[in-house]
Amino acid sequence: MTASTPSPSTDTDLFGPFLFARGGTGQISRIAALVVAPEGLDIPEFRTDSGQPVLPELLATLYGRCYWRFEFELPANADACYYFGSETYSVCTDFTGDLRIGFVSCNGQEDGDLDRPLEDRNALWIDLARQHQDRPFALLLHGGDQIYADGVWECHPGIIAWDKARRRQKLATAFAEDMRDAVLKFYLDHYLAIYGQPQISHMLARVPSLMMWDDHDIFDGWGSHKKWFQGSQVARGMFACARAAFCLMQLATSPDTGPKTLPAMVLDRDGRSLGWRVDYPGLSLVAPDLRSERTPNDIIGDHGWRDLPGALETIPDGNRILLMSSVPVIGPRLSLVEMFLHLLPSAQKYEDDLRDQWQSRWHRREWCRFLELLERIANDHDHEITLLSGEIHVATRGTFETAGKTLHQLVASGISHTAPPVMFARVLGLLAWIGDHPLPDRPTRLKPLPGRKGTYCAARNYLTLARKNERWDANWHLEGIGETPDLTI
């Protein structure tokens, strides 16, 4: 491959660069950039701000496109930059003092996502870019459902037929090679259709991202469906395709994962769980994988649980921990709803939505285990921990009171998913009022956003976090409402 600037006529088929954070020190920030181009296209030269060219690594060639990764370092600087072809991109890479971080989730919707005018769909991405222009973000965290891939069920006649078939036929159907190609191509095309939108690509090229997937990055409810369904050849094959696309488009790594190809940030070196940890001065970011090993009875799974405690226990002393749980750790009491649905067979189709949550009666023991782990890390290792979540399409916050510490949970969802009806937020608020305290004498509570009355706010939103003079504050940006007052965390 040669590194030369393509002609304008071919440049329109090139996607990226999309930046991915890899951690850093007080001197440098490590970054990976993903560029997707038609097979055979000469892509532009990539240079750091020192003028040093960066050679690309080919991650995959799939369906006429090449997936190139550039790995590089930039000096810790509030206005570092890199060059891609004739373009210059500024990046904030200084993590030693004051900094800002953005958090987004639920970047789409189940039906008609790509039919909406981009100015409407991406209104909050436009607002996020304005925020970045005024006060740059050092990181952009994506808390799940980066795409809504539920249209995968329409991508191939065999998938359509399988979706409509009875259980016996589903279990007898093999995942044919042409089905695999259609599914994997759908996922990759859909990522590019989303990332390539100008309001989104603008931010992805200028702010390094850290991402963790949730169910819609696979398909709705993955992991919470019946065991026979998830064990079928077709469902497992579709998950494998979603995982390959996730590795390329959310981790910027090869879809053929293994100890030699996975980024160092991934905890399970065999890749059966894709949770990760990334460290910066005074800050560690952790995201357990809640989908790769999920079953109707387990959220994190054996490999995730094997690695997560050690990852948290070895975080540098004094670091603030931002822990992304795609599904909120603190939530309303769902056992009453599950009991009600159990009595109404016609409503049991919603069971997988409830099983997705930590608060489901099916996950109560694991939920307690997770809270106890957070409590131990916060108190025994003297860390301040902030939980970040999305998934539920409303904004809210909560607290977990441990022995001498308060852990804050901040929920921002979603940046482009349409807001639910106000009544939905009120019903959730009622369940929150009833309360659910899984650990004796260590209550979990849901609370209104600063300056708001209801526990849940039914408006599209995103979250910003700011460290200033060692103090951390959070602000929600609510569509049609504005920015909330500071919440010190």
N, C-alpha and C positions, 0 to 999 in steps of 0.2 A: 504493500500500500504506500502511496505517496501522500505527502501532506501538502496540499495546495488548495487555494481558494477556488471553489467551484463557480461555474457561471451562474448568474441569477436564475436562469431557466431551470436548473436542477436543484437549486438551494431550497426551493419551496417544499421539497420532499424530505428535508432533513429536520429531525426533531432534537431539541436540546440546545445547549447543554442543560442537564438537570443535575444539581449539586446534592451530594450526600455527605453528611458529617461523619468523621472517623475519630474524633477526639483531638486533644491538643494539650500543650503545655503553656507555660508563661511566655515561651519564645515563638512557638509555631502552632499552626492549626492544620490538621490533616483532613484532606477533602478528596472525594472521588466525584468525577463528573461523567455522566452517561450521555452518549450521543447515539442516536439511531438514524441510520442512513440507508438508502437503497443499495443493494448489493452492487459492488463495482464502482460506486461513486467515490471520488477523491474528496475527503472531508477536509475542512480548513485546518490550518496549523493551530495548535494549542500551546500557549506560552504563559508562564507565571509572570508576576510583576517584575521579576529580575530579568526578564527576557529569555529565560531558559525554556527551550521547547520541551514539551511533555509528549512522550510516545504513547500511543494508544494500545490497549490490549483488547483483542477480539473475544468477547464473552460468548457470542452465539451468532449463527447465521440461520434465520428462520423466515420462511415464506417471503423471500426476496428482500429481506432487510438484514443489515449487520448491526449488532449491538456492541458499541465500542465503549471502553471505560478508560478514563484518564485519571491516574492517581498522582496527587501532587501535594505539596506543602506551601502554605503562605505564611509570612511573618505575622506574629500577633500584632495587629494594627487595626485601628478603627476604620481605616479606609484603604485596606489592601485591595488588590485587583488581579484579574487574570485577563488574557486576551484569547479570543477565539475568532480566527479569521480577522476581519477588519473591525470587530466589535470589542469594546472594553467593558468589563463587568466589575463593578465595585463589590467587595465583600467585607463585612465587619468580622474580624477574626480575633479581636482582643477580648479575652475572658478573664483578665486579671483584676478588673475593677468593676465599674458599673456596666450593666448590660441589659438587653431586652430580648425576650423569647416570645414567639408566637405559638399558639396551639390551635389547631383546627381539627374537625372530624366531620364525617358524614357529607362527603363531597359529591352529592348526587341524589337521585331519588329512584324509587323502584320503577315507575312508569313515566315515559315521556321525558326523560332527563335531557336528552340531546335535542328535543324539539323546542326547548325554551330559547328565547332570544338571549344571547350571551350576556348582554348588559344587565338583564334581570337575573339570570342564573348565577352570574358571578359578581353581583353587586357588592358582596362583602369581600371578595377578593380584590376588587377595585379599592375598597376602603382600606384593606390591609396594606395594599401598595402605597397608599397615601401615608399611612402610619410609618411604613418603612422609609419613605422619602424624608419624613420629618425627623424621625429618630430610628436609625437602622436596627434591625433585628440581627442577632448573631446566630440564631437557630430558628427553624420552623419545625415544630413537632406535629405529626399527623397521627391522630389517635384511633384510627380505624375507619373502614368503609371509605378508603381513598377513591374507589370506584364502586358503582352499583352494577354488578355483573349479572344480575338476575335474567337479563336477556339471553344468557347462555342457553337457556332451555329452548330457544327458537333457532339455534345456529345450525342445525342439521336435522334432516328428516328422521334419522334414527333416534336422536335425542328427543325430538317431539313425540315420537311414537312411544319411546320408553317412559316418558313422563306420564303418558295417559294409560299405560298398561297396568294390569293387575299385578299383585305381589309375585305370584309364581312366575309370570313371564319376565318381570323385572330381574328376578334372581337367576333366570336361565339365560339372560342376554349378555353376550360378551361386549367388551369395549373395543370395537373394531378400530383399525388404524385410521380409516377415513373419519370416524367420529372423533378420534383423538386430534387429528389435524384441524378439524373444524372448531373444536373446543379451544385448543391452545391458540389458534389464530384469532378467535373471537376475543379472548382475554387480552392478548397483546395489542390488537387493534383498538380495543376499548380503552386501554391505558393511554395509548397515543392520542386517541380522540379527546381524552380529558386533559392530559398533560400539555397537549398542543394548543389548547385554547389560550389566546394571548394574555388574558388576565392572570392565568395560572402559570404559564411558562415564564412570564416576566418575573414572578417571585421565585420559582424553582431555579432560575439561572443566577439569582443574586443572593439567596439565603440558603445555606446548607440545611438539608432536611434529615430528620430521623423519623422513621415510619414503623408502625406495627399494624398488621391487618386485623380485620374483624370479619363477620360472616358474609357481608355483601361483596367483599373482595373475592369470595368463592361463590356462594349463592345463599340466599336467605336461610338462616337457621342452621348452617353447617355445624355439625357436632351435637346438635340437640334433637335431631330426628331419631326415629326408631333405629335400633342397632342393626336390624336386618337390612334396612335401607342404606345405611352408611357402609355396611359391609359388602354391598353388591359391587360387581365389577365396574358397572358404569359410574356409580357414585364415586368409588375410589379413583377411577380413571379421571373423572372430572376434577376431583381434588388435586390429583397429581399435576394436572395442567395448570390449575390455579396457583399451585405452589411454585411451579417453574416460572410463571409470569411474575409472581410476587418476588422471587429471588432476583429476577432481572430488573424489574421496574420499581421495587421498593427497597431492595438491599443493594442494588447495583453489583450483583455478583452472578456467577455462572449458574444456570439452572441445574447443572450436574454437580450438586453440592457434595462436598466432602471435606475432610480436614485440611486439604491443601488449597481448596478454592474458597472456602467461607471466609468472610472478613473476620479479623481478630475479635471484633466486638461480639460475635455470636457465641453464646455460652456453650451449647452442645456442639462439639466439634464434628459429630456425625450428622448433624442437621436434622435429627428427628423432631427436635423442638427448635424454633428459630428465635427464641428470646435473646436479648442482647443487653450489654452495658457499655456505656461510653463515658469517659472521664475528661473533665477540664479542671483548671484551677478553681478550687472551692465548690465544684459542682459535679455531681454524677447523675447520669440519666439511665434509667433501667426500664425495660419493657418485657415482661414475661409474655410468652406466646400462648394465648388463650384459645387457639383454634387448631393447631397441628395435631395435638393429641386429645382433643376434646371428644368426649362421649356423652351420652345422656346422663351419666353418673359422675363424670370427672371434667374439670375445667382445664387444669394445667397439665396433668398427666405425669407419668413416672420420670421421664427425662427432664422435664421442666422443673419438677420438684427436686430432683437430684442436684440441679445446678443453681437454682435461684437462691437458696439460703447462703451458699458460699459466696456468690456474687455480691450479696448485700453485706456480708460480714467482712469482706476485704476492701470495702470502699475506704479511701483515705480519710483519716481522722479530720473532723471538722467540715467535711463536704456536705452541702445541702443535697438531698436526694429528691429528684423529680421522678416519680414512678408512674409510668403510663399503664393503666389497666383499661383496655378497650371497653370493657363492661364495668360500670360503676361499682366500686367496692362498698360504698355506703348508699343504701337505697331503701325504698318503702317496703312495708311488710307484704310479701307476695303469697304467703301460705294461705291466707284467707281467699285470695283470688283463685289459687290453684284448687282449693277445696270446692269452691263454687263451680269452677269449670268441670271438675270431676263429676259433679252431679248433673251436668248438662252435656250429654254426649255430643250434641250438635256444635258445642263451643270448644270441643277438645282440639280442633285444628289450631288453636292458639297456644297449645301446650308448649310447642317448641320455642315460642317467643318468651314464655316465662322461664323455661329451663335454661335459656341463655344467661339468666341473671345469677349473680352470686347469691341473691336472697331467696332463690328457689329452695323449696324444702328438700329437693334432691341433692343440693350442694351444701347444705347447712354445715356439715362436719368440715368440708374443705374450706368453706368461708371462714369458720372459726380458726382453722389452721393458718389461713392467710393473715387474718387479723393478729393472731398471736405472734406470727413471724415479724410483722411490722412493729408490734409493740416491743418485742425483744431488741430489734435493731435500733429503734428510736431511743430506748432507755439504756440498754447495756452498752451500746456503742456511742451514745450521745449524739445522734444525728437528728437534724430536722428533716422530716419527710413530708412532701406534698404529693398527693395523689391527683392524677389528671385522667379524665375519662370523657367519653363521648357517647355514641350509640343511641341515646334515647330521644333525640330531636328536640330537646328543650334544654334550657340552662338552669343550673341549680348549684348548690354547694352543700357541704356537710362537714361534720367533725367527728373524730374518734378520740375519746378521752381515755388516755392511758395513765399509768402511774406517773404523774408529774408533767406530762406533755400532752399537747393537743395536736393531732394530725389533721390537716385540712384536706378535704377533697374538693376539687374544682371540676365541674362538668360543663363543657362547652360543646353543643351539638344542635344543629349542624350548620356548616358554613354555606351550603347551597341547598340542602334538603328543605323543602317547604315546611313551614311551621305547622304543627298540629292544631286542631281546634282548642280554644281556650278551655272548654269543658274537660278535655283530656288532661290538661295541666291541673285542673281543679280536683279531678278524681285521684290523680297521683298524689296531690297534696293531702287529700283525706287519708290515704294509706300511710303517708309519711307522718301525719298527726297521730295515727294509732301507734306507730313506732315499732321498732324491732331491735332488740338489744341482745345479740347472740352471746356475748361474754358478760358474766356477772360483774356488776360494779364498774364496767368500762363501756359507757353508753355510746352508741352511734346515733347522731342526730342530723337531720336535714334542716337547712335554714334558708331563708330568703337571700337573694343577692343583696349587696349593699344598696340602700335606697329603694328597695322593692318591698312589696307586702307579701305576695304569694310565694310559696316555697319553690314553685316551678315557673319559669318564664317562657311562654310559648311565642318565641320570636327567633328567627335565624340569628346566629351569633358566632363569635370567635372570642378567644381569650388572649390577653397579653400578660406576661410576667416581667417584672422589672426588679433588678437588684441595684440598689443605690445606697452607698455607704453601709454595706453589709445588711441592709434591711430589704426584705422581699415584699413586694406588693403585687396584687392581681387586680385586673380590670376586665370585665366582660364588655364587649361591643355588641349591642343589641340593635337589630335592624328596626328602623322607625322609632326607636326610643333613645338611643345614644349610648354613651359610655358610663358605666357605673362608677361610683366613687371608689377610692382605693380600699382594698381589703388587705391588711397586713397579715402575712402568713409566716 
